[in-house]
């Protein structure tokens, strides 16, 4: 297991699946043969984390082990290995600030410092319970650096001003739109297109009308009439 530890482990605590959680685990479980149903452990942990407010208590991990017929240590190994699973309480809005090289070069350090001032210490939930933040490794949106994952969604091309507005919007109960916050389309370069701008390249006006269809079946030659 990794060095990550559980949050105040309580051996007497219990965890009960909601009907929705049980239904989703059963759906994943049916994807595998009965003797391999523990293959559903990762999606099961993800579903249970959702139910538990964004994190996994030791009681929740034990419940998943019991549900899938797994030794507890096997569930612990998975939960402590994958950082997508939070082993401590998180805020209603959990900010994962990418700190890998592309984001770092584009100002991730400033975003982390701002989170520390505005939300509080890394890895701790704000007093209101609304926010928490951590630094994470690459989330695969390097071309839109710097970026932050907030709960399940990516917020990209983030500046200090943008981040401040996001925090204010979430605090006010709004749901800011995910995606890029630069003047670009998805991951395209910023600004308008600079090449292939002639509409004639795409509207078909340059195409010559087809006289025949390439590769089309040819009509059979007429049979010769015998005298």
N, C-alpha and C positions, 0 to 999 in steps of 0.2 A: 504494500500500500504506500501511497505518498505520505508526505508529512502533514497533510491536512487532517484536521481533527473535528469531531462532532461538537455541536454547540450544547454545553451543559448536559451531557448524556444522563438520562434518567431511566434506569432499567425497569421501572414500574410504569412508565408512560405507555399509553396505547394509542393506536391510530386506526380509524375506521374509514374505509372508502365510501365516497358518496355513490349513489346509483349511476351517475354519469361517469365517474372514474372507473367503476367496476365494468360498465358497459364498454368503455374504450379499451381497458386491459383485455377483456374477453375478445374484442375484435382483433387486437394484435396477436393474442395467443393462438387464435384459429389459423393464423398464417403458417404455423409450424406443426410438425408431427407431435403427438402427445409426449413422446419421450424427449422432445427437443423444445418443450414450451418455455424453458428458461431463456431461449433466444430472444424472447420478448422483454427481457429485463430492462434494456435501455429505454424503449418507448414507455414501458410501465413506470419507470422512475420519472420520466419527463412529465407524464400525466399526473402522477402523484405530487410532484413538485408544484405543478399548477394549482392543484387543490389546496396545497399547504401554504399558499401565499408566496410562492417563489423560492422556497427552500425545502430541504429534506432533513427532518429530524431523525434521530436514530430509531424512534418508534415507527416512523414511516418506512424506513429502510427494512426493518424487521417485518413489517406488514407485507412489503413486496416479496421478501424472501418466502414467507409463509404462503403467499398467494401462488407463487410459481414453483414451489417445492425446492427452494434453493437453500443451501447453508448460508447463514447470515454473513459469514466472512466473504463469500463470493459476491454478495451484493455490496458489501463495504468496499471491496477492492475496486469495483466498477465506479461507485459513487465518488470515491476519493481520487480516482485516476482522471476522470473527465471533469474539467473545470466548468462545463456547462451545467453541472449540478452544484448548487449552493448548499453548503453545510452549515451556514449560519443565517439568521433572519436577514431579509433584505427589505428595502422600502417598497412602497406601492409602485414607484418608478425607479427601476434599478439601472443605473448608468454604467456601461462597460466601455471605458475609454481605451481605445487602442494606443499602445505605446511602442509599437514596432517601428523599424527604421523609417518607412515612408511617412507615416503619421508624425513621427518625432521630428523629421526634417521640415514638416509643414506646420509645426506649432503645437503638437500634442502636450508638450510640457506646460504651456500656458493654459491649456484646457484643464489639465490636472490641478494646477495651482488654483484656478478659478473654482473648480469643484470643491477643493478643500476649504476655500473661503466661504463659498455660498452654501454648500451642503453640510460639510463637516469632515472629520477624519476619514480616510480611506477605509472601507470595510465596515463602517458603522452606519447605523440607521439614524437619520435626522430625528430631532426631538418630536416632530409632528408625525413621524412614521411614514412620511410621504416619499422621501428620497434616500438613496444610498448609492455609492459609487465605488468601483474598483478599476484598477488598470489590468488590461488583458493583452495577450499576444495577438498576432495578426488575425483579423476577421475577414480577410479576403476582398476588401474594397479599396485596395491601395491606390488606384487611379483617382479616387475621390477623397484622398486624405486631406486633412485629418477627419476621422469619423468616430462616431459613438454609437454603440448599440443600446437602445433604451427598450427594456423588456424584449419583445420579439422583433423589433424593427430597427433598420439602419437609418441613421441621420448623418449625412455626408457633406463634405466641404464646409465644415463647421468653423466659425470664427468665435471669438469671445462674445461679440454682440449677439450672434445667433444663439449661442449656448445660454446666455442670460435670458433671452426671450423664450427659449424652450422651457427653461426652469420656471419662469413666470407663468407661462401658459399651462404647464402641467399643474402648478400650484393652484391655479384658478379653475381647475377642472376641465380645461380644454384638452383636445387631443391633436397636437400639431401633426401635420402631414409628414410622413417619413420620406426619405429620398434625398436628393441633392439640394443644397441651399446655395448653389452657385448658378450663374446664368448659363446653364448648359442643359442639353438633353441627355439624361441618364449619365453615361460615362464619356460622352463626346467632348471634344475640346470646348473651352469656354468661347462664347461669342457666336456670331452667325457663321454659316458654312462659307468656306473660302475656295472650294473646288467642287466640280460637278454641279454647278449652279444653273446651267442652261436647261430649261424645262424640256427642250427638244430631245434631250438625252433619254427622257423617260416617257414622254407622251406618245411615242410611236410615230411622230410626224416625219421622221427621217427614214422610216422603214419603207422599202419598196413593196408594193403589193405582190403577194405570192401568186404565181401563175400555176404552179403545181405544189402539192404538199410533199415535202421530202420524205421518202420512205413509205409513201402510201402504196397500197396494193394496186397493181396494174391490171386493167381488164384483160381477160383471156383473149388470145388471138382467135378469130373466127375459124372454124374447121373448114378445110377445103371440101368442096362438093365433088364426089366421084362421078365420072361420066357414065 
